[in-house]
Amino acid sequence: MPELPEVETTRRGLAPHLVGRRITGVTLRRPDLRWPIPREIKKLLPQQEILAVRRRAKYLLLDIEPGSALLHLGMSGMLRVLPASTPVGAHDHVDMVLDSGRVLRFTDPRRFGCLLWQASGTTHELLAGLGPEPLTDDFDGHYLYELSRKRKAPVKTFLMDQGIVVGVGNIYAAEALFRAGIAPTRLAGTVSRERYGRLAQAVKDILAHAIRRGGTTLRDFLNADGAPGYFEQELFVYGREGEPCKTCGRRLRGDRLGNRATAWCGHCQR
Ligand SMILES: [Zn+2]
C-alpha cells in the first residue's frame, strides 16, 4: 500500500509534468472507483490549467480554478504521465489528457483508490478532522505530549491515529518507536514530554529519509513503477518478530496492537 513517502514522491514526480498544463479532456472508463466519480470531474476539468499539485495526508490534489480533483491511490493505485498513444490496459480507469500530448493515467487493479471533487473554498469531508502533517512545525514533541494526557491507548495506536497526525503508517510508527526507545505497548498518556520530543523527531527523520529514497529511484517519472521508499534491509523492527535486535542482539517481541502486527525490542524499548 502506498504510504505518505510514496505519495509525496509521486507528487514530486508528477508536478513538473502537470503544473501549467491545460487539461484538454477527461476519459472515465468506469463510473466509480472506491466511490462514484462526481460529475464535476468530467464537467469542470476540461480546458482548465493545472495550477498546483498538492498533497494532504495520502491524498493528492490537482488544483484548477474552480477547485481540486482529489486522488487517493488506495491499496494498489498508480499515477503515471504517459504519451497519449500508450495502449490502455484493463485497470487503466481514468485518463486526463494534457495539452503536452501526454495523459495523466490512473491505474488501480483493486479499486480502493478514489477520484473526488473539492470545490474552491471548501474542505472535503475526507480531509476534515485530519491532524497536522508530520513534516511541518505544527507536529512536535510538545504537541504529542499535550494531546496524549489521560489517553489509555497504546502509544503506537495513538501515533497512527490520523486525527492526531497524518501519514504515520504501520512501518513508520514501528521504526520511529524503536528509534525513540519507546515500547509500542506503553500507554500514550504515560510517555514523558522529553520522550515525545525524540519520537516526533524520529518520525520526521524516517519519513524524510524515505522520501529522499523514493526520489532517488525516480530518475524518470514517465517510467515510474511506484517503487517503495523504504528498503527492507533498513528496517530495525517492522516485520522482524523473533529475529535478533540489530542493536542488542536479543530476540524481538511481537504482538498485535490495534489489529496491526507489531514487533519491538523489550530491552531497547521501554
Ligand atoms: Zn534491542
Residues whose N, C-alpha, C, O or C-beta is under 5 A from the ligand:
A	BS01	ZN	C245 T247 C248 G249 C265 H267 C268
